[in-house]
Amino acid sequence: MDSVADLLIRIKNAYLAKRQTLSVPHSKLKEAVTKLMVSHRFIKKFTVKNLKTIEKSIEIELLYKDKAPALENLKRISKSGGRIYTTVDALPWGKTKNTLFIISTSQGLMSQRQAKTKGLGGELMAEIW
């Protein structure tokens, strides 16, 4: 099971259903992806719930701009069946200026802009616009 794809599709479906919040099972990778989405204003905020039990969850509050979802669409690039890697020189920039590419680097998850300024390449995980 691809946990990042599951997280992204849950968020996309929640936007399509015009929900305000959603809950997803917790993992450190999902938390890192969610932090990037908050910093690039695709979701409003998130909190980690049930910290003292085995079953943690991430509560995500969605962001709407003039009743329109902040997220238009997304695409999972690197899949479990075929990983896609890129060098710093070949990092993509996307469809719009607000496009976020999530890159898994040796220093953790970051956006394409952060990876470019640090001079890092890595696995192209997802594109969000």
PyMOL commands that set and color helices and strands:
alter all, ss='L'
color gray80, all
select helices_A, chain A and resi 3-16+28-39+88-90+112-118
alter helices_A, ss='H'
color red, helices_A
select strands_A, chain A and resi 21-25+43-49+57-62+64-65+68-69+74-76+85-86+100-105+108-111+122-128
alter strands_A, ss='S'
color yellow, strands_A
deselect
rebuild
show_as cartoon
